[in-house]
Amino acid sequence: MANQGAKKRKEENSRRLKNLLRFIIFSNVFYLVVRAGIFHSTFKWKHWVGFMLTFFAYVIPYQQLAMMAKPTYSESGELEDGGFDLTTDGVCGYLHDVIYITGFVQLTTIISEKFWYIYLVIPAFAAYKLLGFVRGFMSLGSKGPEEDEKSRKKTEKMERKASRPKFARTRN
């Protein structure tokens, strides 16, 4: 019963990676069959470039996820850690998003090449997150908002009250 959580996480990660791989293979095969097979007369060199771009946009995040989900074993071969939990937000979520956006772009470019513009969502979101990160550092040195007259007077009164000497009453 030891390491049940690690075993569970390992199984969940392997199941998730298998599903992602199935999605990637289906998207690539469907694109090649429909775009290069059925619409072969309109399949140009730029479509091959687009296919290779989407292929690498699948491979790089998938490899990163596979490395994160890799379990670790002890010297005796016993499972120590089931790998990083791929269901968490953060980097894992972003890598999943890149894979799903790539699949959407690849399949919809069969209909129209204007769907390539959807790829701009990825750098736009990264810029949005980076801007929030930088803005957090820039606000460290600034003071808070200006106090209005009422809150300023209240603060001064509290400071005066705190600075008064306190006397203890004693019985004579």
JOURZI-V131514 format. One record per backbone hydrogen bond with DSSP energy under -0.5 kcal/mol. NH is the residue of the N-H (numbers start at 1). CO is the residue of the C=O. E is the energy in kcal/mol with one decimal. If there is no record, write none. Layout:
NH:CO:E  NH:CO:E
This chain:
4:1:-0.9  7:3:-2.2  8:4:-2.6  9:5:-2.5  10:6:-2.3  11:7:-2.3  12:8:-2.6  13:9:-2.8  14:10:-2.4  15:11:-2.4  16:12:-2.4  17:13:-2.6  18:14:-2.1  19:15:-2.1  20:16:-2.3  21:17:-2.4  22:18:-2.4  23:19:-2.2  24:20:-2.5  25:21:-2.7  26:22:-2.8  27:23:-2.4  28:24:-2.3  29:25:-2.8  30:26:-2.8  31:27:-2.2  32:28:-2.4  33:29:-2.8  34:30:-2.6  35:31:-2.7  36:31:-0.8  36:32:-0.9  37:32:-1.2  38:33:-1.6  39:34:-2.3  40:37:-0.7  42:39:-1.3  43:40:-0.8  44:42:-0.9  47:44:-0.7  48:44:-1.1  49:45:-2.0  50:46:-2.2  51:47:-2.3  52:48:-2.4  53:49:-2.3  54:50:-2.4  55:51:-2.3  56:52:-2.3  57:53:-1.9  58:54:-1.1  58:55:-0.6  59:55:-2.5  60:56:-2.1  62:58:-2.0  63:59:-2.8  64:60:-1.9  65:61:-2.5  66:62:-2.5  67:63:-2.3  68:64:-1.9  69:65:-2.0  70:67:-0.7  72:81:-2.2  74:78:-3.0  77:74:-1.5  80:72:-2.6  81:72:-1.7  84:68:-2.8  86:84:-0.6  88:85:-1.2  92:89:-0.5  94:90:-2.2  95:91:-2.6  96:92:-2.3  97:93:-2.4  98:94:-2.3  99:95:-1.9  100:96:-2.6  101:97:-2.9  102:98:-2.2  103:99:-2.2  104:100:-2.3  105:101:-2.8  106:102:-2.9  107:103:-2.4  108:104:-2.3  109:105:-1.7  110:107:-0.7  111:108:-1.0  112:108:-1.9  115:112:-1.1  116:113:-1.4  117:114:-1.4  118:115:-1.5  119:116:-1.6  120:117:-1.7  121:118:-2.1  122:119:-1.1  123:119:-0.7  124:120:-1.7  125:121:-2.5  126:122:-2.1  127:123:-2.4  128:124:-2.1  129:125:-2.5  130:126:-2.6  131:127:-2.6  132:128:-1.9  133:129:-1.9  134:130:-2.7  135:131:-2.6  136:132:-1.5  137:133:-1.1  138:134:-2.0  139:135:-1.5  140:137:-0.9  152:148:-2.0  153:149:-2.3  154:150:-2.0  155:151:-2.1  156:152:-2.3  157:153:-2.4  158:154:-2.1  159:155:-2.1  160:156:-2.5  161:157:-2.4  162:158:-2.0  163:159:-1.7  164:160:-0.9  167:165:-0.5
